[in-house]
Amino acid sequence: MSCISEKAKRSIDISTNGSIKTNLNLEIDNTEQIKQHFEPILKLATEICSVPFSVVNLVDKIEQKTLATYGDWDNQEISNIQDICGKLGSKHGVRVINNIRENPEIITSFSDRDLDTTIFYAGAPLISKSGSRLGTLCVFDSEQRHLTESQKECLAILADEIVMKLHYFEQKETASAVLKLKKKFQKVVDVATDLIYELEWDSGNMSWGDELTDILGYPNEERFVDYDWWLDKIHPDDLERVVMDVSTTVEGKSDNLKLVYRIRTNDGTYKHVMNHNYIDRKEDGTPDNIIGAIVDISDLKEAEASAERKEKLLEELADYTSTAIWIRDHEGKHLYLNQNYKSLFGLGKTKTIGKTVYELFDKDIARQFIENDQEVVESGEPQVFDESLETQAGIRYYKTNIFPISGDKLGGVSVDITDEIESQGKLQKTVEEKETLLKEIHHRVKNNLAVVSGMLYLQWYKEEDERVQKKLLGSVSRIKTMASIHELLYQSSSFTHLKLDENVRRLIDGTTSTYGISLDIKVNYKLKPIVLNINQAIPFSLIINEAVTNVLKHAFDEDVSGEMDVTLFEKDGEITLSIEDDGKGLPDDFYPKGREKTLGLELIETLASQLKAEYSFKSLEPGTLFNLTFEREEKKGAGSSFLK
């Protein structure tokens, strides 16, 4: 609140219209009378509301007229006061606007100068006995403030007093008018929780209200004491400051003083209080008496202390955490950051509060930070970003969670993940090395199997015994099947699963090429893409080899052409393979699960048992149908135990 000179406080400005006619049909044409009757009321209005100036504004038919003003009006004059009071006037109680700049209803009525000097407004309506609005008692200030309910009620009482004077307009002494008003004011005080006192400055005599016992616990006998009694109750750590503030105000020109200090109660404990004082001065400006009101704010102080303790605790927790915590505004200016922020981002002892990211980091890095911030601002939702920064210790990588905070602010928590990224890099390198090694192993196994297959093939070529030739050719086919699996593994990106459809095609093509020297067999494929665990893919592939070998050996005579249909599909986790040929069909005495089985049939039965599969052979007209069905399983076994 701006200070008001004594000369200005004791001046009253009257409307330039010498005669004001109100809705009450009263002629007010004596400016001296106006001054005498309204100065005490306007003065009390400024004192009660702790504002620098006040106005009585009247409604004259369709016009607004200023009857009187009080305070430092020459310096704070509002250019369009009549229009403003008219717009803000209300018939329903005291209206308070804490910040005029935020009120679209009235801001257009203020000039730029008005907005620089006038922030706060409060107005009590002047209501006649008939219920019509006569005008408004207004108070203004250049700072935001809040009125208590007691202050609002007092302002309403003052408005009623003005209405009475407009009705009756009696010639009375200013002192009696003030006395009458104080009695009304006391009625409000009586129901309030404030402790009221009066100090006669020259004598030092001090009288306290009835609330002395309720608030401070002192007996009624101590209601009438002296100035030293009050000073003795003030906390020693606050005493010098309080005495200095009182002396400065008394010796100066201000009539209002607000103090906050600790005062000792009757049981020896201290309470935090807020003490509002009004200094009533003599004609020469020296103090006559001081009227004060004390409010117990111990709960408020305890709440503030508790909030400070919590804030300090949070700051300590933030400083001891291993993450960087920060708050920035929408321009990238740092409003808060914990100690670990400097450590993580390599800022050392650099001053950071109030500085933007452009002042602390490289331009490209700062731009990336701002872009991330803006993305969160636009979305209004928390987001996680991967960030990196070149520090003296090298490149550091961070996982940053940015989230919006009220008031166009952003909060962030950054975690240094450099070690994790480096570990991931090392792990990835190890995995790549193992993959290379496994590929090399599968490649060499495949090559070794090819060598063995080639040796057996040479033996078959030189062998004259037809029975031995067939056995050698069967072994070659089985070895090629195993080699084909290893070839697919080292060519694949996975060492635990095979693309079954690709493997089936490759196996059957390889087997037919081995046996089909004198056969003309056309193979038709209907294969659905299926990926299978290697522990099931190996026995499955060997079963295919035996089934196809059986077709090539027994279904067709030499120099005879034929067809073979191969179907593969999966439904509800169940995989089905069918191989159908148009050859001679099965012999009448064929029984695949009898005691006298060939090696191929024994292998099919054993491998089907490993797969927990159901298989069957069926004669057709013409040809044979082999069917194999099993459930998909993801299990660890000999085929991939070194990978899991």
C-alpha positions in Angstrom: 0.0 0.0 0.0 1.4 3.4 -1.0 2.2 5.9 1.8 -0.2 8.9 2.1 1.0 12.3 3.2 -0.7 13.8 6.2 -1.7 16.8 4.2 -3.3 14.6 1.6 -5.0 12.5 4.2 -6.6 15.5 5.8 -7.8 16.9 2.5 -11.2 16.2 1.0 -12.1 16.8 -2.6 -15.6 17.9 -3.4 -17.4 17.5 -6.7 -17.0 20.6 -8.9 -20.8 20.8 -9.0 -21.5 23.1 -6.0 -25.0 21.7 -5.7 -25.8 18.0 -5.8 -29.4 16.8 -6.0 -29.8 13.1 -5.0 -32.6 10.6 -5.5 -33.7 11.6 -2.0 -34.6 15.1 -3.3 -32.0 16.6 -0.9 -30.2 19.8 -1.9 -26.6 19.6 -0.8 -24.9 22.9 -1.6 -22.7 23.6 1.4 -19.2 22.2 0.7 -18.2 22.9 4.4 -21.1 20.8 5.6 -20.1 18.0 3.2 -16.6 18.1 4.5 -17.6 18.0 8.1 -20.1 15.2 7.8 -18.3 12.9 5.3 -14.6 13.2 6.2 -14.9 11.0 9.3 -16.8 8.4 7.4 -14.4 8.3 4.5 -11.4 8.4 6.8 -12.7 5.4 8.7 -13.4 3.6 5.5 -9.7 3.9 4.5 -8.5 2.9 7.9 -10.7 -0.1 8.3 -9.9 -1.4 4.9 -6.2 -0.4 5.1 -6.4 1.5 1.7 -5.1 4.9 0.7 -8.3 6.5 -0.6 -12.1 6.3 -0.7 -15.0 7.8 -2.7 -18.7 8.6 -2.2 -20.4 8.3 -5.6 -24.1 9.2 -6.0 -26.6 8.4 -8.7 -28.3 11.6 -10.0 -31.1 10.4 -12.3 -29.2 8.8 -15.1 -25.8 10.3 -14.2 -23.1 9.3 -11.8 -21.6 12.1 -9.7 -18.7 12.0 -7.2 -19.8 13.6 -3.9 -16.6 13.5 -2.0 -13.2 11.7 -1.9 -10.6 11.1 0.8 -6.9 10.4 0.6 -4.0 10.9 -1.8 -6.3 11.7 -4.6 -4.1 14.2 -6.4 -1.6 11.4 -7.1 -4.0 8.5 -7.5 -6.9 10.2 -9.4 -8.9 7.8 -11.6 -9.9 9.6 -14.8 -13.3 7.9 -15.2 -14.3 7.4 -11.6 -18.1 8.0 -12.1 -18.4 5.4 -14.9 -16.3 2.9 -12.9 -18.3 3.3 -9.7 -21.6 3.0 -11.7 -20.6 -0.2 -13.4 -19.2 -1.8 -10.3 -22.1 -0.7 -8.0 -24.3 -3.4 -6.6 -27.5 -3.5 -4.6 -26.6 -6.8 -3.0 -23.9 -6.3 -0.4 -20.3 -5.3 -0.6 -18.6 -6.1 -3.8 -14.8 -6.8 -3.8 -12.5 -7.0 -6.8 -9.0 -8.0 -5.7 -7.4 -7.4 -9.1 -9.1 -5.1 -11.6 -6.8 -6.2 -14.4 -8.5 -9.6 -14.3 -12.0 -8.2 -14.5 -13.2 -7.9 -18.1 -16.4 -6.1 -17.0 -14.5 -2.9 -16.0 -11.0 -3.0 -17.4 -12.1 -1.1 -20.6 -13.1 1.8 -18.4 -9.6 2.3 -17.1 -6.9 4.3 -18.8 -3.3 2.9 -18.9 -2.4 5.3 -16.1 -5.4 4.0 -14.0 -4.2 0.4 -14.5 -0.7 1.3 -13.3 -2.0 2.9 -10.1 -5.3 1.1 -9.3 -5.6 -2.6 -8.6 -8.0 -3.2 -5.8 -11.7 -2.1 -5.5 -14.3 -2.6 -2.8 -17.8 -0.9 -2.8 -20.7 -0.9 -0.4 -24.1 0.1 -1.9 -26.0 3.2 -0.6 -29.5 1.8 -0.3 -32.5 4.1 0.6 -35.3 3.0 2.8 -37.4 2.4 -0.3 -34.8 0.0 -1.6 -33.4 2.0 -4.4 -29.6 2.4 -4.9 -28.5 6.0 -4.2 -24.8 5.3 -5.0 -21.7 3.6 -3.7 -19.1 4.0 -1.0 -15.9 2.9 -2.8 -12.4 2.2 -1.6 -9.3 1.8 -3.9 -5.7 0.7 -3.6 -2.7 0.3 -5.9 -2.0 -3.2 -4.6 -4.0 -6.4 -4.4 -5.6 -7.2 -1.0 -8.3 -9.2 0.6 -11.0 -7.9 3.0 -12.1 -10.0 6.0 -15.8 -10.4 6.7 -15.4 -8.0 9.6 -14.0 -5.3 7.3 -16.8 -5.9 4.7 -19.4 -5.5 7.5 -17.8 -2.3 8.7 -17.8 -0.9 5.2 -21.5 -1.7 4.9 -22.1 0.1 8.3 -20.3 3.1 6.9 -22.5 3.0 3.8 -25.6 3.0 6.0 -24.3 6.0 7.9 -23.9 7.9 4.7 -27.5 7.1 3.8 -28.6 8.4 7.1 -26.8 11.6 6.6 -28.3 12.0 3.2 -31.7 11.4 4.7 -31.4 13.6 7.8 -28.3 15.8 7.1 -28.2 17.2 10.6 -25.6 19.8 11.7 -23.5 17.9 14.3 -19.9 18.1 15.5 -17.5 15.8 13.7 -16.4 14.3 17.0 -20.0 13.1 17.9 -20.4 11.6 14.4 -17.1 9.7 14.8 -18.2 8.5 18.3 -21.5 7.2 17.0 -19.7 5.4 14.2 -17.2 3.8 16.6 -20.1 2.4 18.6 -21.5 0.7 15.5 -18.0 -0.5 14.7 -17.7 -1.9 18.2 -20.8 -4.1 17.6 -18.9 -5.8 14.8 -15.8 -6.1 17.0 -17.8 -7.7 19.8 -18.7 -10.7 17.6 -15.2 -10.9 16.1 -12.2 -12.9 17.5 -9.8 -9.8 17.5 -8.3 -8.5 20.7 -8.9 -4.7 20.7 -6.8 -2.2 22.7 -6.3 1.6 23.0 -3.1 3.3 23.9 -3.0 6.9 25.1 0.3 8.0 23.6 1.2 10.8 26.0 0.3 9.0 29.3 1.2 5.5 28.1 -2.0 4.2 29.6 -3.3 1.1 27.8 -6.8 -0.4 28.0 -7.6 -3.9 26.6 -10.9 -5.4 25.4 -12.7 -8.3 27.0 -10.9 -10.7 24.7 -7.7 -10.4 26.7 -8.6 -13.4 28.8 -9.9 -15.5 25.8 -6.9 -14.8 23.6 -3.9 -14.3 25.9 -5.3 -15.8 29.2 -4.7 -12.7 31.4 -7.3 -11.9 34.0 -9.7 -8.9 33.6 -7.7 -7.1 36.3 -4.9 -6.6 33.8 -7.1 -5.0 31.2 -6.0 -1.5 32.2 -2.2 -1.4 32.2 0.6 0.7 30.6 2.7 0.6 27.5 5.6 -1.1 29.2 3.2 -4.0 30.2 2.7 -4.7 26.5 6.4 -4.4 25.6 7.2 -6.8 28.4 5.0 -9.5 26.8 6.7 -9.3 23.4 9.2 -12.0 22.6 12.8 -10.8 23.1 13.8 -11.8 19.6 10.9 -9.6 18.2 11.0 -6.7 20.6 13.7 -4.5 19.0 12.0 -4.8 15.6 8.5 -4.0 17.0 9.7 -0.9 18.9 11.6 0.3 15.8 8.5 -0.1 13.6 6.3 1.7 16.1 8.7 4.6 16.6 9.2 5.0 12.8 5.5 5.1 12.2 4.7 7.4 15.1 7.4 9.9 14.0 6.4 9.7 10.4 3.2 10.6 8.6 1.5 7.3 8.1 -1.5 6.5 10.3 -1.5 2.7 9.8 0.9 0.1 11.1 0.8 -3.7 10.8 3.0 -5.8 13.1 3.6 -9.5 13.2 5.3 -10.8 16.4 5.2 -13.3 19.2 3.5 -12.4 22.5 3.7 -14.2 25.8 0.4 -15.5 27.2 -0.5 -15.9 30.9 0.8 -19.5 31.0 4.2 -18.4 29.7 3.9 -19.8 26.2 4.0 -17.6 23.1 1.5 -17.0 20.4 2.1 -15.6 16.9 -0.2 -12.6 16.4 -0.9 -10.0 13.7 -1.4 -6.5 15.1 -3.2 -3.8 13.1 -2.8 -0.3 14.4 -4.4 3.0 13.6 -2.8 6.2 14.9 -5.2 9.1 15.7 -3.2 12.3 15.5 -3.7 15.8 16.9 -3.9 18.9 14.7 -0.1 19.3 14.9 0.4 15.7 13.6 1.6 14.3 16.9 0.0 11.0 18.1 -3.0 11.3 20.3 -3.9 7.7 20.8 -3.3 4.3 19.0 -6.2 1.9 18.4 -5.1 -1.7 17.7 -6.5 -5.1 17.0 -4.6 -8.3 17.6 -5.4 -11.5 15.8 -4.1 -14.9 16.8 -2.3 -16.4 13.8 -0.5 -19.2 15.6 -2.3 -21.9 13.5 -1.3 -20.0 10.3 2.3 -19.8 11.5 2.4 -23.4 12.4 0.9 -24.3 9.0 3.6 -22.1 7.3 6.3 -23.8 9.5 5.0 -27.2 8.6 4.9 -26.3 4.9 8.5 -25.1 5.2 9.6 -28.3 7.0 8.0 -30.4 4.3 9.5 -28.3 1.5 12.9 -28.6 3.2 12.4 -32.3 3.6 11.5 -32.6 -0.1 14.5 -30.6 -1.1 16.8 -32.9 1.0 15.2 -36.0 -0.5 15.6 -34.5 -4.0 19.3 -33.7 -3.3 20.0 -37.2 -2.0 18.3 -39.1 -4.8 20.3 -40.4 -7.7 18.1 -38.7 -10.3 18.1 -35.2 -11.6 15.0 -33.3 -10.7 14.2 -29.9 -12.2 11.4 -27.3 -12.9 11.5 -25.0 -15.9 9.1 -22.4 -17.3 7.8 -22.5 -20.9 10.8 -20.4 -22.0 13.3 -23.0 -20.7 14.3 -20.9 -17.6 15.3 -23.1 -14.6 13.1 -22.3 -11.5 14.3 -25.2 -9.4 16.8 -28.1 -9.7 18.4 -30.4 -7.2 22.1 -30.9 -6.5 22.2 -34.1 -8.6 21.1 -32.2 -11.6 24.5 -30.4 -11.7 26.3 -33.6 -11.1 24.5 -35.6 -13.8 24.7 -32.9 -16.4 28.3 -31.9 -15.6 27.5 -28.3 -14.5 29.8 -28.2 -11.5 29.4 -25.0 -9.5 27.7 -23.1 -12.3 24.9 -20.8 -11.2 21.7 -22.3 -12.8 18.6 -20.9 -11.1 17.1 -18.3 -13.4 19.2 -19.4 -16.4 17.7 -20.9 -19.6 18.9 -24.1 -21.2 20.6 -22.0 -23.9 22.7 -20.4 -21.2 23.8 -23.8 -19.8 24.1 -26.2 -22.7 25.2 -26.3 -26.3 22.8 -24.8 -28.8 21.8 -28.1 -30.4 21.2 -29.8 -27.0 19.3 -26.8 -25.7 17.1 -26.8 -28.8 16.3 -30.5 -28.3 15.4 -29.8 -24.6 13.1 -27.0 -25.7 11.4 -29.1 -28.4 10.8 -31.9 -25.8 9.3 -29.3 -23.4 7.1 -27.9 -26.1 5.8 -31.4 -27.0 4.7 -31.9 -23.5 3.1 -28.4 -23.3 1.1 -29.0 -26.5 0.0 -32.5 -25.5 -0.7 -31.7 -21.8 0.4 -35.2 -20.9 3.6 -36.6 -19.3 6.1 -38.0 -21.8 9.4 -39.9 -21.6 12.4 -38.9 -23.8 15.8 -40.4 -24.5 18.4 -37.6 -24.2 22.1 -37.4 -24.5 24.7 -34.8 -23.6 28.4 -34.4 -24.2 30.1 -33.8 -20.8 33.7 -33.6 -19.6 33.4 -37.3 -18.7 32.2 -38.1 -22.2 28.8 -38.7 -23.7 26.1 -39.4 -21.1 22.7 -40.8 -21.9 19.5 -40.0 -19.9 15.9 -41.2 -19.7 13.9 -38.1 -18.9 10.2 -38.0 -17.8 8.8 -34.5 -18.4 5.3 -33.6 -17.0 3.2 -30.4 -17.0 2.8 -28.4 -13.8 0.2 -25.7 -13.2 1.1 -22.2 -14.3 2.8 -23.0 -17.6 5.6 -24.8 -15.8 7.2 -28.1 -16.5 8.8 -30.6 -14.1 11.3 -33.3 -15.1 13.1 -36.3 -13.7 16.2 -37.4 -15.5 17.9 -40.7 -14.9 21.5 -41.4 -16.1 21.3 -44.6 -18.1 24.8 -44.4 -19.5 26.0 -47.5 -17.7 22.9 -49.5 -18.8 23.4 -48.5 -22.4 27.1 -49.4 -22.2 26.1 -52.8 -20.7 23.5 -53.3 -23.4 26.2 -52.5 -26.0 28.6 -55.1 -24.5 25.8 -57.6 -24.2 24.7 -57.0 -27.8 28.3 -57.5 -28.9 28.5 -60.7 -26.9 25.3 -62.0 -28.4 26.5 -61.1 -31.9 29.8 -63.0 -31.2 27.8 -66.0 -30.0 25.5 -65.9 -33.0 28.5 -65.8 -35.3 30.0 -68.7 -33.4 26.8 -70.7 -33.6 26.4 -70.0 -37.3 30.0 -71.2 -37.8 29.2 -74.3 -35.8 26.1 -75.1 -37.8 27.9 -74.3 -41.0 30.8 -76.7 -40.1 28.4 -79.4 -38.9 26.5 -79.1 -42.2 29.8 -79.3 -44.2 30.9 -82.3 -42.2 27.6 -84.1 -42.7 27.9 -83.2 -46.4 31.4 -84.9 -46.4 30.0 -88.0 -44.7 27.0 -88.0 -47.1 29.4 -87.7 -50.0 31.5 -90.6 -48.8 28.4 -92.8 -48.4 27.3 -91.7 -51.9 30.6 -92.8 -53.3 30.3 -96.1 -51.5 26.8 -96.5 -53.0 28.1 -95.8 -56.4 30.8 -98.5 -56.2 28.7 -101.0 -54.4 27.3 -103.8 -56.6 25.0 -105.4 -54.0 21.6 -103.8 -54.6 20.5 -104.3 -51.0 23.5 -102.6 -49.7 23.0 -99.8 -52.2 19.5 -99.1 -50.9 20.7 -99.0 -47.3 23.5 -96.6 -48.2 21.1 -94.4 -50.1 18.7 -94.4 -47.1 21.6 -93.3 -44.8 22.6 -90.6 -47.3 19.0 -89.2 -47.3 18.9 -89.1 -43.5 22.3 -87.4 -43.3 21.1 -84.8 -45.9 18.0 -84.2 -43.8 20.2 -83.4 -40.7 22.5 -81.3 -42.9 19.6 -79.3 -44.3 18.4 -78.4 -40.8 21.9 -77.1 -39.8 22.0 -75.2 -43.1 18.7 -73.5 -42.3 19.8 -72.6 -38.8 23.0 -70.9 -39.8 21.2 -69.0 -42.6 18.4 -68.0 -40.2 18.2 -65.1 -37.6 17.1 -67.6 -35.0 18.8 -70.7 -33.6 15.9 -72.0 -31.7 13.1 -72.0 -34.3 12.8 -73.0 -38.0 10.4 -71.9 -40.7 8.8 -75.2 -41.2 7.3 -74.5 -44.6 10.7 -73.6 -46.1 12.3 -76.7 -44.4 9.6 -79.1 -45.8 10.2 -77.9 -49.3 13.9 -78.1 -49.1 13.9 -81.6 -47.5 11.5 -83.1 -50.1 13.4 -81.5 -53.0 16.7 -82.9 -51.6 15.2 -86.4 -51.0 13.6 -86.6 -54.5 16.9 -85.6 -56.1 18.7 -88.3 -54.2 16.2 -91.1 -55.2 14.7 -89.7 -58.3 17.4 -90.6 -60.8 15.2 -92.9 -62.7 11.9 -91.4 -61.5 9.8 -88.5 -62.9 8.0 -87.2 -59.9 6.1 -83.9 -59.7 5.7 -82.5 -56.2 2.8 -80.1 -55.5 3.1 -78.0 -52.3 0.3 -76.4 -50.2 2.3 -75.1 -47.3 1.2 -72.5 -44.8 3.9 -70.4 -43.1 4.7 -72.1 -39.7 7.6 -71.4 -37.3 8.4 -74.4 -35.0 10.7 -74.9 -32.1 13.8 -76.8 -33.1 13.1 -79.6 -30.6 10.0 -80.4 -32.6 11.4 -79.4 -36.0 14.2 -82.0 -36.0 12.1 -85.2 -35.4 9.4 -83.7 -37.7 12.0 -83.3 -40.5 13.3 -86.8 -40.1 9.7 -88.2 -40.3 9.2 -86.3 -43.6 12.4 -87.9 -44.9 11.3 -91.4 -44.0 7.8 -90.8 -45.4 9.0 -89.4 -48.7 11.7 -92.0 -49.0 9.0 -94.6 -48.6 7.0 -93.1 -51.5 10.1 -92.9 -53.8 11.1 -96.5 -53.0 7.8 -98.3 -53.1 5.1 -96.2 -54.8 6.4 -96.1 -58.3 8.1 -98.4 -60.7 11.3 -97.2 -62.5 10.8 -95.0 -65.5 7.3 -94.2 -64.4 6.0 -90.6 -63.8 3.8 -89.6 -60.9 2.7 -86.9 -58.6 3.0 -86.2 -54.9 0.9 -83.6 -53.0 2.3 -82.2 -49.8 0.1 -80.2 -47.5 1.0 -78.4 -44.2 -1.2 -76.2 -42.0 -1.9 -75.3 -38.4 -5.3 -74.9 -36.7 -5.7 -74.0 -33.0 -2.1 -75.0 -32.2 -2.4 -78.3 -33.9 0.0 -78.9 -36.9 -1.0 -81.3 -39.7 1.2 -82.8 -42.4 -0.2 -84.9 -45.3 1.8 -86.6 -48.1 -0.4 -88.1 -50.9 0.9 -89.9 -54.0 -0.8 -91.5 -57.0 1.3 -94.6 -57.0 0.6 -98.3 -56.4 -0.8 -97.9 -52.9 -0.1 -100.1 -49.9 0.3 -103.9 -50.0 -2.5 -105.9 -48.5 -0.4 -107.1 -45.6 1.0 -103.7 -44.7 0.8 -103.0 -41.0 3.0 -100.0 -39.9 3.0 -100.9 -36.2 3.6 -104.6 -36.4 6.7 -106.4 -35.1 8.3 -106.9 -38.4 9.0 -103.2 -39.2 11.6 -101.7 -41.5 14.1 -99.3 -40.1 12.2 -96.4 -41.7 8.9 -97.4 -40.0 10.7 -97.8 -36.7 12.1 -94.3 -37.0 8.7 -92.9 -37.8 7.2 -94.5 -34.8 10.0 -93.5 -32.4 10.1 -89.9 -33.7 6.3 -89.6 -33.6 6.5 -90.7 -30.0 8.9 -87.8 -29.3 6.4 -85.4 -30.9 3.4 -87.0 -29.1 2.0 -87.2 -32.6 -0.6 -89.3 -34.3 0.2 -90.8 -37.7 -1.4 -93.1 -40.2 -1.0 -94.7 -43.7 -4.1 -95.1 -45.9 -4.5 -96.7 -49.3 -6.2 -94.7 -52.0 -7.5 -95.4 -55.4 -4.9 -94.9 -56.7 -2.0 -94.2 -54.3 -1.3 -93.7 -50.6 -2.0 -91.0 -48.0 0.4 -90.4 -45.0 -1.0 -88.2 -42.3 0.8 -86.8 -39.2 -0.8 -84.6 -36.5 0.8 -83.1 -33.3 0.4 -80.3 -30.9 2.7 -77.3 -30.9 5.0 -77.1 -27.8 7.6 -74.7 -26.7 10.0 -76.8 -24.7 13.6 -77.1 -23.9 15.4 -80.1 -25.3 18.5 -81.5 -26.8 18.1 -79.5 -29.9 18.4 -76.1 -28.3 19.5 -76.6 -24.7 22.7 -74.7 -25.4 20.6 -71.6 -26.5 18.2 -71.3 -23.5 
